[in-house]
Amino acid sequence: MNRWVVFISSILLGLAAVCQAEPVISPGRWYNEVLTFEPQDSWTVESCFKSHQLMRVEYHFESAMPVNFNFHAHPELENGVHTTVKIDRVAKVARHSSEANTELPGLYCFDFFPSKPLGLARQLTLRYRAL
């Protein structure tokens, strides 16, 4: 079997599992998470939530090292088509704060990538809430 097919299939299965377990965001409540980058792992660290309505989301992260960040959505479209909508993206920053609207019902994800290979595990603090 083609290795790419296995690789893509495992990613899709992982996303399906993650999507089922994500919290539905509640207005006014702060969500605080500590995410860990493993040593020698240049893969993404991601945190997601579900939104069922239009709302404004405030978010902030801090890291001991620069990271590449993007905030994106996987909206639940009526026709069953899956897509990714990019909302915010910054490169090589150790902290970032912003606000954005959840335009469509669906899964919203904060995605972090190390900007360089790591020798030690590193942590990042993420805070977000619906206004």
Backbone atoms as SQL, in Angstrom:
CREATE TABLE atoms (id INTEGER PRIMARY KEY, chain TEXT, resi INTEGER, resn TEXT, atom TEXT, x REAL, y REAL, z REAL);
INSERT INTO atoms VALUES
  (1, 'A', 1, 'MET', 'N', 0.839, -1.172, 0.000),
  (2, 'A', 1, 'MET', 'CA', 0.000, 0.000, 0.000),
  (3, 'A', 1, 'MET', 'C', 0.894, 1.249, 0.000),
  (4, 'A', 2, 'ASN', 'N', 0.471, 2.231, -0.697),
  (5, 'A', 2, 'ASN', 'CA', 1.221, 3.475, -0.788),
  (6, 'A', 2, 'ASN', 'C', 1.344, 4.129, 0.595),
  (7, 'A', 3, 'ARG', 'N', 2.565, 4.522, 0.974),
  (8, 'A', 3, 'ARG', 'CA', 2.790, 5.136, 2.289),
  (9, 'A', 3, 'ARG', 'C', 2.018, 6.435, 2.455),
  (10, 'A', 4, 'TRP', 'N', 1.831, 7.193, 1.370),
  (11, 'A', 4, 'TRP', 'CA', 1.084, 8.445, 1.464),
  (12, 'A', 4, 'TRP', 'C', -0.374, 8.187, 1.806),
  (13, 'A', 5, 'VAL', 'N', -0.946, 7.131, 1.249),
  (14, 'A', 5, 'VAL', 'CA', -2.340, 6.797, 1.547),
  (15, 'A', 5, 'VAL', 'C', -2.483, 6.466, 3.029),
  (16, 'A', 6, 'VAL', 'N', -1.552, 5.689, 3.557),
  (17, 'A', 6, 'VAL', 'CA', -1.580, 5.339, 4.979),
  (18, 'A', 6, 'VAL', 'C', -1.416, 6.595, 5.830),
  (19, 'A', 7, 'PHE', 'N', -0.476, 7.459, 5.444),
  (20, 'A', 7, 'PHE', 'CA', -0.216, 8.691, 6.188),
  (21, 'A', 7, 'PHE', 'C', -1.454, 9.589, 6.212),
  (22, 'A', 8, 'ILE', 'N', -2.041, 9.847, 5.055),
  (23, 'A', 8, 'ILE', 'CA', -3.221, 10.710, 4.960),
  (24, 'A', 8, 'ILE', 'C', -4.394, 10.090, 5.707),
  (25, 'A', 9, 'SER', 'N', -4.568, 8.782, 5.575),
  (26, 'A', 9, 'SER', 'CA', -5.664, 8.106, 6.276),
  (27, 'A', 9, 'SER', 'C', -5.526, 8.250, 7.783),
  (28, 'A', 10, 'SER', 'N', -4.307, 8.103, 8.294),
  (29, 'A', 10, 'SER', 'CA', -4.111, 8.219, 9.740),
  (30, 'A', 10, 'SER', 'C', -4.392, 9.639, 10.219),
  (31, 'A', 11, 'ILE', 'N', -4.037, 10.639, 9.423),
  (32, 'A', 11, 'ILE', 'CA', -4.333, 12.028, 9.787),
  (33, 'A', 11, 'ILE', 'C', -5.838, 12.259, 9.821),
  (34, 'A', 12, 'LEU', 'N', -6.555, 11.782, 8.807),
  (35, 'A', 12, 'LEU', 'CA', -8.002, 11.975, 8.756),
  (36, 'A', 12, 'LEU', 'C', -8.702, 11.268, 9.909),
  (37, 'A', 13, 'LEU', 'N', -8.259, 10.062, 10.239),
  (38, 'A', 13, 'LEU', 'CA', -8.839, 9.348, 11.377),
  (39, 'A', 13, 'LEU', 'C', -8.564, 10.096, 12.677),
  (40, 'A', 14, 'GLY', 'N', -7.363, 10.636, 12.805),
  (41, 'A', 14, 'GLY', 'CA', -7.026, 11.416, 13.992),
  (42, 'A', 14, 'GLY', 'C', -7.883, 12.660, 14.110),
  (43, 'A', 15, 'LEU', 'N', -8.093, 13.348, 12.987),
  (44, 'A', 15, 'LEU', 'CA', -8.942, 14.536, 13.007),
  (45, 'A', 15, 'LEU', 'C', -10.371, 14.188, 13.377),
  (46, 'A', 16, 'ALA', 'N', -10.868, 13.071, 12.864),
  (47, 'A', 16, 'ALA', 'CA', -12.227, 12.646, 13.192),
  (48, 'A', 16, 'ALA', 'C', -12.353, 12.385, 14.684),
  (49, 'A', 17, 'ALA', 'N', -11.365, 11.751, 15.273),
  (50, 'A', 17, 'ALA', 'CA', -11.396, 11.481, 16.716),
  (51, 'A', 17, 'ALA', 'C', -11.325, 12.772, 17.515),
  (52, 'A', 18, 'VAL', 'N', -10.472, 13.703, 17.078),
  (53, 'A', 18, 'VAL', 'CA', -10.332, 14.979, 17.775),
  (54, 'A', 18, 'VAL', 'C', -11.618, 15.781, 17.682),
  (55, 'A', 19, 'CYS', 'N', -12.235, 15.803, 16.520),
  (56, 'A', 19, 'CYS', 'CA', -13.442, 16.592, 16.318),
  (57, 'A', 19, 'CYS', 'C', -14.573, 16.137, 17.240),
  (58, 'A', 20, 'GLN', 'N', -14.646, 14.859, 17.543),
  (59, 'A', 20, 'GLN', 'CA', -15.720, 14.349, 18.376),
  (60, 'A', 20, 'GLN', 'C', -15.525, 14.709, 19.836),
  (61, 'A', 21, 'ALA', 'N', -14.306, 14.983, 20.262),
  (62, 'A', 21, 'ALA', 'CA', -14.023, 15.192, 21.677),
  (63, 'A', 21, 'ALA', 'C', -13.827, 16.659, 22.052),
  (64, 'A', 22, 'GLU', 'N', -13.949, 17.568, 21.127),
  (65, 'A', 22, 'GLU', 'CA', -13.649, 18.970, 21.412),
  (66, 'A', 22, 'GLU', 'C', -14.783, 19.633, 22.181),
  (67, 'A', 23, 'PRO', 'N', -14.441, 20.534, 23.109),
  (68, 'A', 23, 'PRO', 'CA', -15.476, 21.216, 23.889),
  (69, 'A', 23, 'PRO', 'C', -16.231, 22.236, 23.040),
  (70, 'A', 24, 'VAL', 'N', -17.487, 22.436, 23.402),
  (71, 'A', 24, 'VAL', 'CA', -18.271, 23.516, 22.809),
  (72, 'A', 24, 'VAL', 'C', -17.992, 24.746, 23.654),
  (73, 'A', 25, 'ILE', 'N', -17.567, 25.824, 23.016),
  (74, 'A', 25, 'ILE', 'CA', -17.169, 27.031, 23.738),
  (75, 'A', 25, 'ILE', 'C', -18.402, 27.709, 24.347),
  (76, 'A', 26, 'SER', 'N', -18.268, 28.182, 25.577),
  (77, 'A', 26, 'SER', 'CA', -19.344, 28.876, 26.290),
  (78, 'A', 26, 'SER', 'C', -18.970, 30.340, 26.466),
  (79, 'A', 27, 'PRO', 'N', -19.876, 31.258, 26.158),
  (80, 'A', 27, 'PRO', 'CA', -19.572, 32.684, 26.296),
  (81, 'A', 27, 'PRO', 'C', -19.183, 33.057, 27.726),
  (82, 'A', 28, 'GLY', 'N', -18.151, 33.906, 27.839),
  (83, 'A', 28, 'GLY', 'CA', -17.722, 34.440, 29.120),
  (84, 'A', 28, 'GLY', 'C', -16.713, 33.598, 29.875),
  (85, 'A', 29, 'ARG', 'N', -16.606, 32.343, 29.577),
  (86, 'A', 29, 'ARG', 'CA', -15.695, 31.454, 30.306),
  (87, 'A', 29, 'ARG', 'C', -14.314, 31.461, 29.658),
  (88, 'A', 30, 'TRP', 'N', -13.255, 31.612, 30.474),
  (89, 'A', 30, 'TRP', 'CA', -11.888, 31.511, 29.971),
  (90, 'A', 30, 'TRP', 'C', -11.488, 30.045, 29.890),
  (91, 'A', 31, 'TYR', 'N', -10.874, 29.663, 28.803),
  (92, 'A', 31, 'TYR', 'CA', -10.299, 28.324, 28.627),
  (93, 'A', 31, 'TYR', 'C', -8.785, 28.498, 28.661),
  (94, 'A', 32, 'ASN', 'N', -8.125, 27.794, 29.550),
  (95, 'A', 32, 'ASN', 'CA', -6.675, 27.888, 29.726),
  (96, 'A', 32, 'ASN', 'C', -6.059, 26.535, 29.424),
  (97, 'A', 33, 'GLU', 'N', -5.071, 26.513, 28.558),
  (98, 'A', 33, 'GLU', 'CA', -4.415, 25.262, 28.198),
  (99, 'A', 33, 'GLU', 'C', -2.908, 25.447, 28.181),
  (100, 'A', 34, 'VAL', 'N', -2.207, 24.408, 28.597),
  (101, 'A', 34, 'VAL', 'CA', -0.756, 24.353, 28.469),
  (102, 'A', 34, 'VAL', 'C', -0.461, 23.267, 27.447),
  (103, 'A', 35, 'LEU', 'N', 0.140, 23.654, 26.338),
  (104, 'A', 35, 'LEU', 'CA', 0.466, 22.725, 25.255),
  (105, 'A', 35, 'LEU', 'C', 1.964, 22.469, 25.266),
  (106, 'A', 36, 'THR', 'N', 2.370, 21.240, 24.959),
  (107, 'A', 36, 'THR', 'CA', 3.780, 20.861, 25.023),
  (108, 'A', 36, 'THR', 'C', 4.308, 20.454, 23.658),
  (109, 'A', 37, 'PHE', 'N', 5.433, 21.044, 23.280),
  (110, 'A', 37, 'PHE', 'CA', 6.188, 20.611, 22.102),
  (111, 'A', 37, 'PHE', 'C', 7.212, 19.592, 22.579),
  (112, 'A', 38, 'GLU', 'N', 7.240, 18.438, 21.958),
  (113, 'A', 38, 'GLU', 'CA', 8.203, 17.404, 22.332),
  (114, 'A', 38, 'GLU', 'C', 9.548, 17.665, 21.652),
  (115, 'A', 39, 'PRO', 'N', 10.671, 17.245, 22.286),
  (116, 'A', 39, 'PRO', 'CA', 11.996, 17.450, 21.685),
  (117, 'A', 39, 'PRO', 'C', 12.110, 16.736, 20.339),
  (118, 'A', 40, 'GLN', 'N', 12.805, 17.358, 19.423),
  (119, 'A', 40, 'GLN', 'CA', 13.074, 16.811, 18.087),
  (120, 'A', 40, 'GLN', 'C', 11.803, 16.551, 17.292),
  (121, 'A', 41, 'ASP', 'N', 10.697, 17.132, 17.699),
  (122, 'A', 41, 'ASP', 'CA', 9.435, 16.952, 16.989),
  (123, 'A', 41, 'ASP', 'C', 9.065, 18.288, 16.357),
  (124, 'A', 42, 'SER', 'N', 9.070, 18.361, 15.054),
  (125, 'A', 42, 'SER', 'CA', 8.738, 19.618, 14.384),
  (126, 'A', 42, 'SER', 'C', 7.278, 19.620, 13.930),
  (127, 'A', 43, 'TRP', 'N', 6.472, 18.745, 14.512),
  (128, 'A', 43, 'TRP', 'CA', 5.068, 18.647, 14.132),
  (129, 'A', 43, 'TRP', 'C', 4.244, 19.659, 14.908),
  (130, 'A', 44, 'THR', 'N', 3.028, 19.863, 14.509),
  (131, 'A', 44, 'THR', 'CA', 2.139, 20.850, 15.097),
  (132, 'A', 44, 'THR', 'C', 1.594, 20.416, 16.461),
  (133, 'A', 45, 'VAL', 'N', 1.276, 21.406, 17.280),
  (134, 'A', 45, 'VAL', 'CA', 0.497, 21.210, 18.496),
  (135, 'A', 45, 'VAL', 'C', -0.778, 22.014, 18.277),
  (136, 'A', 46, 'GLU', 'N', -1.928, 21.388, 18.500),
  (137, 'A', 46, 'GLU', 'CA', -3.194, 22.007, 18.143),
  (138, 'A', 46, 'GLU', 'C', -4.198, 21.907, 19.285),
  (139, 'A', 47, 'SER', 'N', -5.018, 22.937, 19.419),
  (140, 'A', 47, 'SER', 'CA', -6.125, 22.934, 20.367),
  (141, 'A', 47, 'SER', 'C', -7.355, 23.444, 19.631),
  (142, 'A', 48, 'CYS', 'N', -8.470, 22.727, 19.760),
  (143, 'A', 48, 'CYS', 'CA', -9.682, 23.078, 19.015),
  (144, 'A', 48, 'CYS', 'C', -10.890, 23.201, 19.940),
  (145, 'A', 49, 'PHE', 'N', -11.892, 23.924, 19.473),
  (146, 'A', 49, 'PHE', 'CA', -13.184, 23.995, 20.154),
  (147, 'A', 49, 'PHE', 'C', -14.269, 24.042, 19.095),
  (148, 'A', 50, 'LYS', 'N', -15.495, 23.710, 19.511),
  (149, 'A', 50, 'LYS', 'CA', -16.644, 23.786, 18.607),
  (150, 'A', 50, 'LYS', 'C', -17.449, 25.039, 18.915),
  (151, 'A', 51, 'SER', 'N', -17.991, 25.614, 17.859),
  (152, 'A', 51, 'SER', 'CA', -18.889, 26.755, 17.994),
  (153, 'A', 51, 'SER', 'C', -20.146, 26.451, 17.191),
  (154, 'A', 52, 'HIS', 'N', -21.307, 26.705, 17.805),
  (155, 'A', 52, 'HIS', 'CA', -22.576, 26.463, 17.118),
  (156, 'A', 52, 'HIS', 'C', -23.260, 27.758, 16.697),
  (157, 'A', 53, 'GLN', 'N', -22.631, 28.896, 16.971),
  (158, 'A', 53, 'GLN', 'CA', -23.261, 30.174, 16.663),
  (159, 'A', 53, 'GLN', 'C', -22.199, 31.236, 16.391),
  (160, 'A', 54, 'LEU', 'N', -22.640, 32.342, 15.837),
  (161, 'A', 54, 'LEU', 'CA', -21.751, 33.481, 15.614),
  (162, 'A', 54, 'LEU', 'C', -21.384, 34.083, 16.965),
  (163, 'A', 55, 'MET', 'N', -20.101, 34.216, 17.232),
  (164, 'A', 55, 'MET', 'CA', -19.637, 34.890, 18.449),
  (165, 'A', 55, 'MET', 'C', -18.241, 35.440, 18.215),
  (166, 'A', 56, 'ARG', 'N', -17.863, 36.359, 19.062),
  (167, 'A', 56, 'ARG', 'CA', -16.523, 36.945, 19.026),
  (168, 'A', 56, 'ARG', 'C', -15.646, 36.156, 19.988),
  (169, 'A', 57, 'VAL', 'N', -14.445, 35.749, 19.528),
  (170, 'A', 57, 'VAL', 'CA', -13.512, 34.980, 20.349),
  (171, 'A', 57, 'VAL', 'C', -12.252, 35.811, 20.565),
  (172, 'A', 58, 'GLU', 'N', -11.857, 35.935, 21.817),
  (173, 'A', 58, 'GLU', 'CA', -10.620, 36.615, 22.197),
  (174, 'A', 58, 'GLU', 'C', -9.608, 35.533, 22.553),
  (175, 'A', 59, 'TYR', 'N', -8.356, 35.674, 22.090),
  (176, 'A', 59, 'TYR', 'CA', -7.351, 34.653, 22.385),
  (177, 'A', 59, 'TYR', 'C', -5.975, 35.279, 22.560),
  (178, 'A', 60, 'HIS', 'N', -5.142, 34.550, 23.312),
  (179, 'A', 60, 'HIS', 'CA', -3.790, 35.006, 23.623),
  (180, 'A', 60, 'HIS', 'C', -2.925, 33.781, 23.878),
  (181, 'A', 61, 'PHE', 'N', -1.683, 33.817, 23.388),
  (182, 'A', 61, 'PHE', 'CA', -0.745, 32.758, 23.757),
  (183, 'A', 61, 'PHE', 'C', 0.613, 33.355, 24.073),
  (184, 'A', 62, 'GLU', 'N', 1.364, 32.623, 24.901),
  (185, 'A', 62, 'GLU', 'CA', 2.747, 32.969, 25.241),
  (186, 'A', 62, 'GLU', 'C', 3.580, 31.704, 25.209),
  (187, 'A', 63, 'SER', 'N', 4.800, 31.842, 24.698),
  (188, 'A', 63, 'SER', 'CA', 5.707, 30.709, 24.584),
  (189, 'A', 63, 'SER', 'C', 7.113, 31.167, 24.950),
  (190, 'A', 64, 'ALA', 'N', 7.939, 30.240, 25.422),
  (191, 'A', 64, 'ALA', 'CA', 9.332, 30.561, 25.747),
  (192, 'A', 64, 'ALA', 'C', 10.185, 30.669, 24.495),
  (193, 'A', 65, 'MET', 'N', 9.619, 30.344, 23.349),
  (194, 'A', 65, 'MET', 'CA', 10.361, 30.370, 22.089),
  (195, 'A', 65, 'MET', 'C', 9.432, 30.878, 20.994),
  (196, 'A', 66, 'PRO', 'N', 9.972, 31.369, 19.901),
  (197, 'A', 66, 'PRO', 'CA', 9.129, 31.788, 18.784),
  (198, 'A', 66, 'PRO', 'C', 8.439, 30.580, 18.140),
  (199, 'A', 67, 'VAL', 'N', 7.188, 30.779, 17.759),
  (200, 'A', 67, 'VAL', 'CA', 6.425, 29.736, 17.074),
  (201, 'A', 67, 'VAL', 'C', 5.735, 30.342, 15.863),
  (202, 'A', 68, 'ASN', 'N', 5.338, 29.481, 14.956),
  (203, 'A', 68, 'ASN', 'CA', 4.469, 29.867, 13.855),
  (204, 'A', 68, 'ASN', 'C', 3.055, 29.463, 14.264),
  (205, 'A', 69, 'PHE', 'N', 2.104, 30.368, 14.078),
  (206, 'A', 69, 'PHE', 'CA', 0.746, 30.179, 14.592),
  (207, 'A', 69, 'PHE', 'C', -0.273, 30.402, 13.494),
  (208, 'A', 70, 'ASN', 'N', -1.351, 29.604, 13.528),
  (209, 'A', 70, 'ASN', 'CA', -2.517, 29.942, 12.721),
  (210, 'A', 70, 'ASN', 'C', -3.782, 29.535, 13.455),
  (211, 'A', 71, 'PHE', 'N', -4.799, 30.336, 13.262),
  (212, 'A', 71, 'PHE', 'CA', -6.135, 30.070, 13.799),
  (213, 'A', 71, 'PHE', 'C', -7.001, 29.836, 12.581),
  (214, 'A', 72, 'HIS', 'N', -7.684, 28.702, 12.533),
  (215, 'A', 72, 'HIS', 'CA', -8.474, 28.364, 11.360),
  (216, 'A', 72, 'HIS', 'C', -9.745, 27.638, 11.763),
  (217, 'A', 73, 'ALA', 'N', -10.662, 27.514, 10.812),
  (218, 'A', 73, 'ALA', 'CA', -11.951, 26.866, 11.061),
  (219, 'A', 73, 'ALA', 'C', -12.180, 25.749, 10.061),
  (220, 'A', 74, 'HIS', 'N', -12.925, 24.751, 10.526),
  (221, 'A', 74, 'HIS', 'CA', -13.432, 23.676, 9.670),
  (222, 'A', 74, 'HIS', 'C', -14.956, 23.746, 9.787),
  (223, 'A', 75, 'PRO', 'N', -15.594, 24.637, 9.003),
  (224, 'A', 75, 'PRO', 'CA', -17.035, 24.843, 9.153),
  (225, 'A', 75, 'PRO', 'C', -17.838, 23.618, 8.725),
  (226, 'A', 76, 'GLU', 'N', -19.006, 23.470, 9.356),
  (227, 'A', 76, 'GLU', 'CA', -19.943, 22.409, 9.002),
  (228, 'A', 76, 'GLU', 'C', -20.849, 22.957, 7.904),
  (229, 'A', 77, 'LEU', 'N', -20.544, 22.629, 6.672),
  (230, 'A', 77, 'LEU', 'CA', -21.316, 23.130, 5.543),
  (231, 'A', 77, 'LEU', 'C', -22.485, 22.194, 5.255),
  (232, 'A', 78, 'GLU', 'N', -23.591, 22.757, 4.797),
  (233, 'A', 78, 'GLU', 'CA', -24.807, 21.981, 4.565),
  (234, 'A', 78, 'GLU', 'C', -24.641, 20.908, 3.503),
  (235, 'A', 79, 'ASN', 'N', -23.810, 21.132, 2.510),
  (236, 'A', 79, 'ASN', 'CA', -23.672, 20.181, 1.412),
  (237, 'A', 79, 'ASN', 'C', -22.676, 19.068, 1.714),
  (238, 'A', 80, 'GLY', 'N', -22.139, 19.020, 2.937),
  (239, 'A', 80, 'GLY', 'CA', -21.213, 17.958, 3.314),
  (240, 'A', 80, 'GLY', 'C', -19.780, 18.175, 2.861),
  (241, 'A', 81, 'VAL', 'N', -19.499, 19.292, 2.201),
  (242, 'A', 81, 'VAL', 'CA', -18.147, 19.591, 1.741),
  (243, 'A', 81, 'VAL', 'C', -17.312, 20.037, 2.938),
  (244, 'A', 82, 'HIS', 'N', -16.097, 19.514, 3.038),
  (245, 'A', 82, 'HIS', 'CA', -15.182, 19.903, 4.113),
  (246, 'A', 82, 'HIS', 'C', -14.184, 20.921, 3.572),
  (247, 'A', 83, 'THR', 'N', -13.938, 21.956, 4.355),
  (248, 'A', 83, 'THR', 'CA', -13.015, 22.998, 3.934),
  (249, 'A', 83, 'THR', 'C', -12.288, 23.556, 5.156),
  (250, 'A', 84, 'THR', 'N', -11.242, 24.303, 4.908),
  (251, 'A', 84, 'THR', 'CA', -10.516, 24.999, 5.967),
  (252, 'A', 84, 'THR', 'C', -10.533, 26.487, 5.649),
  (253, 'A', 85, 'VAL', 'N', -10.935, 27.288, 6.616),
  (254, 'A', 85, 'VAL', 'CA', -10.978, 28.737, 6.461),
  (255, 'A', 85, 'VAL', 'C', -9.920, 29.334, 7.388),
  (256, 'A', 86, 'LYS', 'N', -8.945, 30.020, 6.815),
  (257, 'A', 86, 'LYS', 'CA', -7.880, 30.638, 7.612),
  (258, 'A', 86, 'LYS', 'C', -8.380, 31.957, 8.191),
  (259, 'A', 87, 'ILE', 'N', -8.120, 32.155, 9.486),
  (260, 'A', 87, 'ILE', 'CA', -8.611, 33.336, 10.180),
  (261, 'A', 87, 'ILE', 'C', -7.471, 34.264, 10.579),
  (262, 'A', 88, 'ASP', 'N', -6.409, 33.717, 11.156),
  (263, 'A', 88, 'ASP', 'CA', -5.285, 34.523, 11.646),
  (264, 'A', 88, 'ASP', 'C', -4.015, 33.700, 11.500),
  (265, 'A', 89, 'ARG', 'N', -2.930, 34.365, 11.131),
  (266, 'A', 89, 'ARG', 'CA', -1.648, 33.668, 10.981),
  (267, 'A', 89, 'ARG', 'C', -0.517, 34.642, 11.286),
  (268, 'A', 90, 'VAL', 'N', 0.443, 34.189, 12.116),
  (269, 'A', 90, 'VAL', 'CA', 1.654, 34.964, 12.386),
  (270, 'A', 90, 'VAL', 'C', 2.835, 34.007, 12.423),
  (271, 'A', 91, 'ALA', 'N', 4.018, 34.526, 12.107),
  (272, 'A', 91, 'ALA', 'CA', 5.221, 33.684, 12.057),
  (273, 'A', 91, 'ALA', 'C', 6.264, 34.179, 13.044),
  (274, 'A', 92, 'LYS', 'N', 6.934, 33.225, 13.673),
  (275, 'A', 92, 'LYS', 'CA', 8.091, 33.464, 14.535),
  (276, 'A', 92, 'LYS', 'C', 7.816, 34.502, 15.619),
  (277, 'A', 93, 'VAL', 'N', 6.765, 34.255, 16.414),
  (278, 'A', 93, 'VAL', 'CA', 6.437, 35.130, 17.537),
  (279, 'A', 93, 'VAL', 'C', 6.353, 34.299, 18.819),
  (280, 'A', 94, 'ALA', 'N', 6.695, 34.908, 19.946),
  (281, 'A', 94, 'ALA', 'CA', 6.618, 34.217, 21.233),
  (282, 'A', 94, 'ALA', 'C', 5.322, 34.540, 21.978),
  (283, 'A', 95, 'ARG', 'N', 4.604, 35.549, 21.511),
  (284, 'A', 95, 'ARG', 'CA', 3.304, 35.879, 22.104),
  (285, 'A', 95, 'ARG', 'C', 2.452, 36.566, 21.054),
  (286, 'A', 96, 'HIS', 'N', 1.142, 36.426, 21.212),
  (287, 'A', 96, 'HIS', 'CA', 0.221, 37.014, 20.243),
  (288, 'A', 96, 'HIS', 'C', -1.155, 37.095, 20.892),
  (289, 'A', 97, 'SER', 'N', -1.864, 38.187, 20.653),
  (290, 'A', 97, 'SER', 'CA', -3.236, 38.374, 21.128),
  (291, 'A', 97, 'SER', 'C', -4.067, 38.912, 19.987),
  (292, 'A', 98, 'SER', 'N', -5.319, 38.460, 19.912),
  (293, 'A', 98, 'SER', 'CA', -6.203, 38.967, 18.878),
  (294, 'A', 98, 'SER', 'C', -7.642, 38.579, 19.205),
  (295, 'A', 99, 'GLU', 'N', -8.558, 38.984, 18.322),
  (296, 'A', 99, 'GLU', 'CA', -9.965, 38.611, 18.401),
  (297, 'A', 99, 'GLU', 'C', -10.435, 38.256, 17.005),
  (298, 'A', 100, 'ALA', 'N', -11.436, 37.381, 16.934),
  (299, 'A', 100, 'ALA', 'CA', -11.994, 36.983, 15.644),
  (300, 'A', 100, 'ALA', 'C', -13.432, 36.523, 15.847),
  (301, 'A', 101, 'ASN', 'N', -14.202, 36.524, 14.771),
  (302, 'A', 101, 'ASN', 'CA', -15.576, 36.022, 14.812),
  (303, 'A', 101, 'ASN', 'C', -15.627, 34.566, 14.384),
  (304, 'A', 102, 'THR', 'N', -16.494, 33.784, 15.042),
  (305, 'A', 102, 'THR', 'CA', -16.803, 32.446, 14.546),
  (306, 'A', 102, 'THR', 'C', -17.986, 32.637, 13.602),
  (307, 'A', 103, 'GLU', 'N', -17.723, 32.679, 12.327),
  (308, 'A', 103, 'GLU', 'CA', -18.741, 33.014, 11.325),
  (309, 'A', 103, 'GLU', 'C', -19.750, 31.891, 11.094),
  (310, 'A', 104, 'LEU', 'N', -19.269, 30.640, 11.084),
  (311, 'A', 104, 'LEU', 'CA', -20.116, 29.484, 10.778),
  (312, 'A', 104, 'LEU', 'C', -19.990, 28.440, 11.874),
  (313, 'A', 105, 'PRO', 'N', -21.023, 27.638, 12.106),
  (314, 'A', 105, 'PRO', 'CA', -20.883, 26.534, 13.057),
  (315, 'A', 105, 'PRO', 'C', -19.783, 25.587, 12.596),
  (316, 'A', 106, 'GLY', 'N', -19.030, 25.056, 13.550),
  (317, 'A', 106, 'GLY', 'CA', -17.988, 24.102, 13.187),
  (318, 'A', 106, 'GLY', 'C', -16.872, 24.065, 14.196),
  (319, 'A', 107, 'LEU', 'N', -15.770, 23.487, 13.771),
  (320, 'A', 107, 'LEU', 'CA', -14.593, 23.314, 14.605),
  (321, 'A', 107, 'LEU', 'C', -13.616, 24.456, 14.329),
  (322, 'A', 108, 'TYR', 'N', -13.104, 25.085, 15.395),
  (323, 'A', 108, 'TYR', 'CA', -12.133, 26.171, 15.298),
  (324, 'A', 108, 'TYR', 'C', -10.860, 25.725, 16.000),
  (325, 'A', 109, 'CYS', 'N', -9.702, 25.888, 15.332),
  (326, 'A', 109, 'CYS', 'CA', -8.452, 25.329, 15.852),
  (327, 'A', 109, 'CYS', 'C', -7.331, 26.363, 15.914),
  (328, 'A', 110, 'PHE', 'N', -6.612, 26.343, 17.036),
  (329, 'A', 110, 'PHE', 'CA', -5.375, 27.097, 17.213),
  (330, 'A', 110, 'PHE', 'C', -4.246, 26.112, 16.925),
  (331, 'A', 111, 'ASP', 'N', -3.384, 26.441, 15.989),
  (332, 'A', 111, 'ASP', 'CA', -2.340, 25.528, 15.533),
  (333, 'A', 111, 'ASP', 'C', -0.978, 26.192, 15.727),
  (334, 'A', 112, 'PHE', 'N', -0.049, 25.479, 16.355),
  (335, 'A', 112, 'PHE', 'CA', 1.276, 26.011, 16.660),
  (336, 'A', 112, 'PHE', 'C', 2.348, 25.087, 16.096),
  (337, 'A', 113, 'PHE', 'N', 3.355, 25.665, 15.446),
  (338, 'A', 113, 'PHE', 'CA', 4.490, 24.922, 14.906),
  (339, 'A', 113, 'PHE', 'C', 5.771, 25.520, 15.471),
  (340, 'A', 114, 'PRO', 'N', 6.709, 24.701, 15.940),
  (341, 'A', 114, 'PRO', 'CA', 8.002, 25.264, 16.350),
  (342, 'A', 114, 'PRO', 'C', 8.661, 25.931, 15.145),
  (343, 'A', 115, 'SER', 'N', 9.286, 27.079, 15.347),
  (344, 'A', 115, 'SER', 'CA', 9.936, 27.761, 14.225),
  (345, 'A', 115, 'SER', 'C', 11.321, 27.190, 13.943),
  (346, 'A', 116, 'LYS', 'N', 11.816, 26.305, 14.841),
  (347, 'A', 116, 'LYS', 'CA', 13.086, 25.613, 14.616),
  (348, 'A', 116, 'LYS', 'C', 13.072, 24.316, 15.430),
  (349, 'A', 117, 'PRO', 'N', 13.921, 23.343, 15.085),
  (350, 'A', 117, 'PRO', 'CA', 13.959, 22.086, 15.843),
  (351, 'A', 117, 'PRO', 'C', 14.295, 22.337, 17.318),
  (352, 'A', 118, 'LEU', 'N', 13.695, 21.540, 18.185),
  (353, 'A', 118, 'LEU', 'CA', 13.868, 21.716, 19.626),
  (354, 'A', 118, 'LEU', 'C', 14.769, 20.639, 20.202),
  (355, 'A', 119, 'GLY', 'N', 15.604, 21.009, 21.163),
  (356, 'A', 119, 'GLY', 'CA', 16.429, 20.039, 21.867),
  (357, 'A', 119, 'GLY', 'C', 15.767, 19.572, 23.152),
  (358, 'A', 120, 'LEU', 'N', 14.857, 20.397, 23.688),
  (359, 'A', 120, 'LEU', 'CA', 14.151, 20.091, 24.929),
  (360, 'A', 120, 'LEU', 'C', 12.655, 20.297, 24.722),
  (361, 'A', 121, 'ALA', 'N', 11.848, 19.651, 25.556),
  (362, 'A', 121, 'ALA', 'CA', 10.409, 19.894, 25.516),
  (363, 'A', 121, 'ALA', 'C', 10.144, 21.352, 25.906),
  (364, 'A', 122, 'ARG', 'N', 9.218, 21.977, 25.246),
  (365, 'A', 122, 'ARG', 'CA', 8.857, 23.374, 25.526),
  (366, 'A', 122, 'ARG', 'C', 7.347, 23.470, 25.677),
  (367, 'A', 123, 'GLN', 'N', 6.915, 24.424, 26.495),
  (368, 'A', 123, 'GLN', 'CA', 5.489, 24.594, 26.704),
  (369, 'A', 123, 'GLN', 'C', 5.019, 25.952, 26.216),
  (370, 'A', 124, 'LEU', 'N', 3.742, 25.987, 25.904),
  (371, 'A', 124, 'LEU', 'CA', 3.084, 27.186, 25.424),
  (372, 'A', 124, 'LEU', 'C', 1.784, 27.317, 26.211),
  (373, 'A', 125, 'THR', 'N', 1.438, 28.532, 26.613),
  (374, 'A', 125, 'THR', 'CA', 0.190, 28.773, 27.337),
  (375, 'A', 125, 'THR', 'C', -0.796, 29.462, 26.405),
  (376, 'A', 126, 'LEU', 'N', -1.975, 28.881, 26.275),
  (377, 'A', 126, 'LEU', 'CA', -3.039, 29.410, 25.422),
  (378, 'A', 126, 'LEU', 'C', -4.239, 29.748, 26.295),
  (379, 'A', 127, 'ARG', 'N', -4.805, 30.943, 26.082),
  (380, 'A', 127, 'ARG', 'CA', -6.044, 31.359, 26.756),
  (381, 'A', 127, 'ARG', 'C', -6.997, 31.859, 25.690),
  (382, 'A', 128, 'TYR', 'N', -8.269, 31.470, 25.811),
  (383, 'A', 128, 'TYR', 'CA', -9.275, 31.978, 24.883),
  (384, 'A', 128, 'TYR', 'C', -10.645, 31.982, 25.554),
  (385, 'A', 129, 'ARG', 'N', -11.524, 32.834, 25.039),
  (386, 'A', 129, 'ARG', 'CA', -12.897, 32.891, 25.541),
  (387, 'A', 129, 'ARG', 'C', -13.794, 33.497, 24.475),
  (388, 'A', 130, 'ALA', 'N', -15.065, 33.193, 24.578),
  (389, 'A', 130, 'ALA', 'CA', -16.067, 33.819, 23.725),
  (390, 'A', 130, 'ALA', 'C', -16.597, 35.042, 24.454),
  (391, 'A', 131, 'LEU', 'N', -16.691, 36.144, 23.749),
  (392, 'A', 131, 'LEU', 'CA', -17.177, 37.394, 24.359),
  (393, 'A', 131, 'LEU', 'C', -18.689, 37.489, 24.262);
